[in-house]
Amino acid sequence: MREVVFRLTAERAGHLEARAESLPIHITAPTLEELHHETREALIAHLGAAHCAYRVRILRHPGPSFSAEGPGRLPRRTPALCR
């Protein structure tokens, strides 16, 4: 499985911005969960069906990575195209 790393470029209350390190994708969203969803939607638009082979990682600079699928949350369901 490949990985696309999105680095947060702006983080304010109600506004997050992230940019992919290896692809020309820039995302904005009000919450981390929505940012994660928008990154997946952008990969679908950019890569088509091949998006299934990519894992999304969101990094704060310079802190540790974090994910919308943290402890206590159910993992997102994989889109039907990947099954």
N, C-alpha and C positions, 0 to 999 in steps of 0.2 A: 504494500500500500504506500502510495506517495503522500506527501504532506505539503500543504500550502500554509505558510506562516503569515499571519496578519499582525502587524505591529501597530499598537495604539499610537496615534499622532496627537490626539486631543482627548482629554477626559475631564469633563465638567458635569455638574449635576444636570441630568436630563439630556446630555449630549456626548456621544462617543464617536470618534472618527478612527478608522483603521485603514491601513494601506497594505496590500499584499507585497511581500518582498520579491517574489519571483514572477508575478503576473501584473499586468496593468489594471489593477482593480482597486478602487477607493470606495469605502463604505461609510455611511453615517447612520446612527440609530440612537434612540433615547435610552435604551437599557442594554445590558450585556446579553441577555437572552435574545433580544431582537437583533442585536449586532451579529450574533452567531447565526441566526436564521438568515439574515441578509447576506452574510458571507456565502452560505450554502446556495442561496438563490443566484448570487452573482457567478458562482462556479458553474451552476447549471447553464446560465446564459452564455458564459464564456467557453466552456468545454463541451457542452452537450452531454450525451450519455456517458462520456468518459469521466464525468465528475464523481462517479461512484468509486473510482480508484483513488480518490484523494481524501485525506483527513484534514480537517481545519484546526489550526492552533492559533490562538490569539495571545500575543505577548504584550506585557507592559514594558516600557523601557525605563530603567534597566532592571526592573524587578522580575519576579518569577512569572511563569505562564499561568493562565487561568482558563477555565472552560465553562460554558453554560451548563455543562453536564457535571456539576460538582457533587459533593456528598449530599445525600438526601434528595437528589433530583433523579427522576426517571430519565434514562437516555432517550434522545430523539429517535423516532422511528425513521428508518431508511426509506427514501422515496420509492414509489412503486417501480420506477425504472431500474432500480438496482436489484430487484428480486429475480 
